Amino acid sequence: MYTRTDMAQDKEFKAQSYSVRGKTYWRVRTGRTEAGNASYETFGEDKAAAEAYAAKLNDRAKAKRLGELDAITKDEANDLRWAIQKLAHYGATVKEAAEWFVKTKFPEKGNKTVREVGEIYLKHRANEIKSNTFENYETKIERFSSHFEEKLINEVTTADCEKYFEEVGKAWGPNTENPEKRFIRFYFKWLQRFGYIHREGYTAMDFISIPQRVLETPKLAKPTEANDMLMWFVGEANKRGKLNAESIRGSIVHLVLILFCGIRREEAVKVTWDDIDFLNEKIKVLIEGAKKKKRRVNKAEPNVWNWLRYLKHKGANLDGYKAKGEKTSDPLR
């Protein structure tokens, strides 16, 4: 309940009378309820008790006013008087306005960096979601945190978020951009809910436009169709001289890794025969090619090993991705 002492200070508490069925009763208006309605302290037919209570509230308000206003400057007093009058026009108090300002501008948990809240979020969600989902979230959070690092999360603006997506998503299509932006918007709502950014109002992500996903994407090729394509490349290699044939067969190795193992193109083209363990049937992606900057081991189906053994036997050349000055040669370019 909000009391009159939280409202304009030039108002006095008074004992008020009202009649019910011919009888006179007394009450003192003390302020407004949270719903905005007037709230009263009632005293039945005891006028003296109502007047004494009103006098008590007036004395308390005066003492509070003197104790707090003596220390402020003339300019501050003028600003305060203006604020009280302006807010009174809308039926609001200075306290209500201050509470709203604090909630919409400052985080309950204090100022924390983008990096800090990212770590807090992942720790909080680690046991709530499946491991593959967590890895997906971890990638998105790390990308966002790496961009902003030590910037305070509560100071990240809509313009900052727009610039972030322009930089990291310049090569994205709508089907990648859509879930990425939706996740970061959800992330900001989580931060707001747990007090790591301002507690009320819109977040910086609420004003970011999210493109519609394109549902009419081409269907994935069937395994038999992929196999037919690879066989076509085999036929092309057989028509060429030794060096060209070995180079084409090297590209077939990379295509096998992409099509049947789910390895990204930028990772697959850096795989060499040293990374393929035929004895234990394991394929290693190098640190510099891995998305998470750590060595990853991929398992493969028997069909993949049949292809790899055949291409190894045929002398497939996997040395196509080599540095040439400051540039690199991509065998699948």
N, C-alpha and C positions, 0 to 999 in steps of 0.2 A: 504494500500500500504506500502511495506517495502522499506525504503530508504537506500542509500549506507552507511550512518552512522551506520546502523545496521549490516553492513557486515564487512569484513576485513578492518582494519584501515590503512593498508599500501597502499590502493588504493586511487587515487586522482580523484576528479571530473574534467572532462575536457569537453570543448566545442568540439563537433564533427560535421563534415560536411557530408552532403549526397546530392545526386543529384536526381532530378526528372524532366524529360523532358528537360534536358539541364540547369536547374536552380539549384543553390547551396543554400541549406538550413542548418540551425544550430539547434543543440539540445544538451541537457546534460542528460546523463544517470543518473537516481536517485536511481535505485535499481531494485527490481523485484516485479511483481504483485503477488497476492495470488496463481495464477495458475503457477507461476515459470517463467513467461516470463519477459524480460527486460522492464522496464518502463522509459519513457523519459519526460522531460519538453522541449517543442519546442518553437523556437523563430523566425521562418520564415527565412528571409534573414538577420536578424540583428545579425551579428557575435559578436559585442561588448556586446550586451545584454546577449548573451549566455556565453561569457567569464566572465562577471561580476557576473552572477548567479553561475557559477562554482566556482569562487573565494569565493563567499559568503558561499557556502556549505562547501568548504575546511576550511575556517576560523571557521565556526561553529563546524565542526567535530574536529578540532584541539583543540579548547577551551574545548569542552566536554571531549575529551580524556585526556587533561592535568588535568582538574578538578576532574576527577574520578580516574585516574591511579596514581596520586601522593600519594594517601593514602594506596596503596596496597604494600605488601612486595615483595621482589625479587622472592621468590618461587611462590607466587600467580601470579606474572607477567609471569613467565615461564609457569605455568599451563594454564594461559589465552592464551598465545601465541600458546601453543600446541593445545588447544581447537579450536582456530580460524583457524589454519592451517588444522587440522583434519576435521573440519566441512566444510571448503572451498572445500576440496576434493570431498565432496558429494553435493556441491552446497547449503549448509545450513549455517545459521548464528548462532552466540552464542545466540541471542535473541530467535530465533526459537527453538533452543535446550532447552533453559530455560523454555520457554512456554510449550513445550511438556512435560518436566520433571514435572513441577508443576501440569499440568492437569492429568498426569497418576500416580502421587504419592500422591497428597494431595487433600482433599475434599474442595469444595468451601464453604460449610457451617461451616467449622472448625471441630475440633475433637469432636466427640460425642461417648458415650458408646453404646454398643449393646442394653442395656435396654432403653436408651433415644430414639434411633431411632425407636425401636419397638413401643413405646408409640406414637411417632410422626406419624408413618405409620398408626396405628389403628385409630387415631384421624382424619387423613386425609381421610381415606377410609370409615369412619362410615356412611356417608350419600350417598355414591356412590353405595353400594352393598346391597343385600337383607340381612335380619337379620340372616338367617340360614347360609349364606355364610360368613358373618362377624364373626359369632361364630366359624366357622371352621378355618378362618384365625387367629382369636384371640388365639385359642388353639395352632396352629403351632408357632405363634410369641412368645407366653408365654413360650413354650417349648425351643425355640431357645434362648430367652433372659435369661431364668433361667440357661441355660448351660454356657453362656459367661458372664452374668451380667455386670460388670464394665469394661470389656475389650473394647478398642476403636474399633469401627466397621471397620475403615479403616485399622486396623492391623490384622483383621481376615484373615488367609491365607487358601489356598486350603487344606493344611495339617490339619489345625484346623477343617475345615468343614468335612473332611473325618473322623477324630476322633469323631466328634459330631455324625455323622450318625452311626458309629460303636457302640457307646455307647447307644444311644437312640433307635436305630433301630435293635438291635441284634436279636429281636424276630419277626421282620417284614418279610413278604413275599414280592415278587416283586410288587404285586398289592397295597400294602401300601407304599412301598418305592418309587415307581415311582411318584405318585402325591405329596408326601412330598418333594422330591428333586426338582421336577419341580416348586413347589411353592417357595421354598427358592431361587432358581435361578431367578425366576421372581422378588422376593423381592429384591435381590441384584441389578437387572437391574433398579428397581424403585429407589433405594437408589442412584444409579449412575446418573440417569436422574435428580434427584432433588438435587444433589450436596452433599450428605451425605457420599459418598466415592469418590475416585478419579474419575475424570470426563470423561476420555477416556481410551480405552484399555479394556482388559479382566478383568472380576471380578473373585474373588476367586471361585465362583460357576461354572464358565464356563468350568473348567477342571474336574468337578466331573462327574463320569460316572452314567448314569441313566438306570436302567434295564428296559427291555420291559415288559409291562403288560401281564399277562397270560390271554388270552381271553377264553380259554377252561375250565373255572371254572365250578364246578358242579352246576346244577340248584337248586334253593331253593325248599324245599319241599312244596307241596300244603297244605293248612289248613287241608284238610281231612286226608292227610298222617300224619301230625303232631298229629292230634287227634287220629288216629289209634295207633300211637306209645305210646301216653299217656295212652290209654286204655289198651295196653299191660302191662304197668307198674302197672296199677290198678289191673289187673289180677294177676300179680306176688305178689303184696302186700297182696291180699286176700288169697294167699297160705301160707303166713308166720304167725309166731306168732305175738302177740300184739306189742312188742317193734320193731321188724324188720319191721312190716307192717307200723307202724307210721313213722319210719325213711324213708322208701321208699316213702310214701305219702308226706313227707317233701321235698324230692328231686323232686317229681312231681310238687309241688308248685313252686320251683325254675325254673323248665323247662317251666312251663306255663308263668312265668314272662319273661323268655328269648325269647321263641318262639312267644308269642303273644303281648308282650309289648315293645320289643326291648331293654330291660334292659341288660346291659353287665353281663357276668357270674360272674365276681369278685364283682359286685354290688348286683346281685340277691341273691347270697348265703349268704349275710349278712342281708337280709331282714327277719324280724321276724313278728309274728302276731301283735305286737304292732305298726308296721309300716303300717299295712293294715287297712284302715278305711272303714268298711263295710257300715256304715250309710251314709257317703258322697261319697262312692265309689272312694276313693283316695288311692294311694300307694306312700309311701315316701321312698326315697333312703337316707340313712344316710350320713352325711358329710364325714365320713371316707371312705365311699364307692363310693362317687360321684366323677366324673372326675374333676369337677371344684371346688371341696372342699367346696361346699355349698349344703344345703338340696334342693332336687328336688322332685317335686310332679308329678307323672305320672297318666294319665287317662287311663282307659281300656275299652274294648268292653264288652257287656253283656255276651258274651261267657266266658270271663276271670272270671267274677264274679260268673258265674255258677260253674266253676271249683273250685274256691277258697272257695265258701260256702260249696261245697261238701267235699272238703279235710279238711276244718276246722271241719265240722261235724264228719268226720272220725278220728279226732284226729291227723292230720299230725303234726309231730315233726319238728319245725324249729330251734332247738337248736344245730344243728350239727356243726355250725361254732363257735367253742369256743377255747379260748387260752389254750394250754397245754404246760406250761413252756414257751419257746421262739417260739414254733411252733403253727400252727393253723390247725384245722381239716376242710377240705373242703368236704362237702357232695357230691359234683359232681366230686371228684377227680378220 
